[in-house]
Amino acid sequence: MEEFAKLLGGVVGASRPLTDLEWLPKTRQVGQSGKTVRPKLYVACGISGAMQHVSGMKDSSLIVAINTDPSAPIFEVAHYGFTANVLELLPAVIKELKAT
């Protein structure tokens, strides 16, 4: 995720469950109990689309969602959605970004 974000000039944020597990610091938490962000591009990797998280990112200019569950609520707010495993899709995207 960090490499992908760096290639796009962005930063990695997280949902509350991930910050609760201390995978990322609370300062990177997006949502009702975290930060509200409005980037030009928001890529939701594995985000289910819980209302608490969506409230912190719904005003992003372009929302791309990647989730293995085709009925995940995140697809309702995403402009583009990919039903895929992020751990399989992102390496391919990173490879393409590096090639350009």
VMD Tcl script that draws the C-alpha trace (Angstrom):
set ca {
  {0.00 0.00 0.00}
  {2.76 2.44 0.92}
  {4.52 1.92 -2.42}
  {1.26 2.39 -4.33}
  {0.47 5.58 -2.43}
  {3.97 6.94 -2.97}
  {3.80 6.32 -6.72}
  {0.58 8.36 -6.84}
  {1.87 11.10 -4.53}
  {-0.55 10.13 -1.77}
  {-0.56 8.67 1.71}
  {-2.08 5.55 3.23}
  {-5.07 5.96 5.52}
  {-6.92 3.26 7.40}
  {-10.23 2.21 8.84}
  {-10.71 2.02 12.59}
  {-10.29 -1.76 12.81}
  {-6.80 -1.45 11.32}
  {-5.75 1.36 13.63}
  {-7.20 -0.58 16.58}
  {-4.89 -3.45 15.57}
  {-2.07 -0.86 15.42}
  {-1.28 -1.63 11.78}
  {-1.26 2.14 11.29}
  {-1.28 4.97 13.84}
  {-4.57 6.61 14.85}
  {-3.38 9.75 13.05}
  {-4.00 7.87 9.78}
  {-7.56 6.84 10.65}
  {-10.24 8.01 8.22}
  {-13.86 8.23 9.27}
  {-16.26 9.41 11.91}
  {-13.80 8.83 14.76}
  {-10.79 9.80 12.63}
  {-10.05 12.35 9.94}
  {-12.21 13.66 7.14}
  {-10.33 13.70 3.85}
  {-11.21 15.09 0.42}
  {-8.41 14.05 -1.94}
  {-8.62 14.18 -5.71}
  {-8.27 10.36 -5.67}
  {-9.32 8.01 -2.86}
  {-8.55 4.33 -3.41}
  {-10.47 2.17 -0.93}
  {-8.54 -1.10 -0.68}
  {-10.53 -3.76 1.15}
  {-12.81 -1.19 2.76}
  {-16.30 -2.62 3.30}
  {-18.00 0.75 3.23}
  {-19.23 1.09 6.79}
  {-21.04 4.40 7.30}
  {-18.48 5.46 9.92}
  {-15.63 5.21 7.40}
  {-17.54 6.57 4.40}
  {-18.44 9.71 6.36}
  {-14.75 10.60 6.38}
  {-14.07 10.18 2.67}
  {-17.34 10.50 0.73}
  {-16.51 13.98 -0.57}
  {-13.35 12.83 -2.39}
  {-13.30 13.90 -6.04}
  {-12.80 10.38 -7.40}
  {-13.38 7.19 -5.39}
  {-12.05 3.84 -6.59}
  {-12.99 0.76 -4.57}
  {-11.28 -2.63 -4.55}
  {-13.04 -5.37 -2.60}
  {-13.57 -9.12 -3.00}
  {-17.24 -8.79 -2.01}
  {-19.27 -7.54 -4.98}
  {-22.07 -6.46 -2.64}
  {-19.82 -4.40 -0.34}
  {-21.46 -1.04 0.46}
  {-18.31 0.83 -0.62}
  {-19.33 0.23 -4.24}
  {-22.40 2.42 -3.67}
  {-20.21 5.50 -3.14}
  {-17.38 4.57 -5.52}
  {-17.12 6.06 -8.98}
  {-15.23 2.95 -10.12}
  {-15.13 -0.45 -8.50}
  {-13.06 -3.58 -8.88}
  {-14.20 -6.89 -7.45}
  {-10.76 -8.30 -6.80}
  {-8.29 -9.27 -4.12}
  {-6.28 -6.13 -3.43}
  {-3.18 -8.25 -2.69}
  {-3.34 -9.59 -6.25}
  {-4.47 -6.42 -8.04}
  {-2.16 -3.82 -6.49}
  {1.14 -5.47 -7.48}
  {-0.02 -5.47 -11.12}
  {-1.06 -1.81 -10.88}
  {2.25 -0.88 -9.24}
  {4.13 -2.66 -12.03}
  {2.22 -0.66 -14.65}
  {2.76 2.63 -12.81}
  {6.50 1.99 -12.66}
  {6.58 1.20 -16.39}
  {5.12 4.59 -17.33}
}
mol new
graphics top color blue
foreach p $ca { graphics top sphere $p radius 0.5 }
foreach p [lrange $ca 0 end-1] q [lrange $ca 1 end] { graphics top cylinder $p $q radius 0.2 }
display resetview
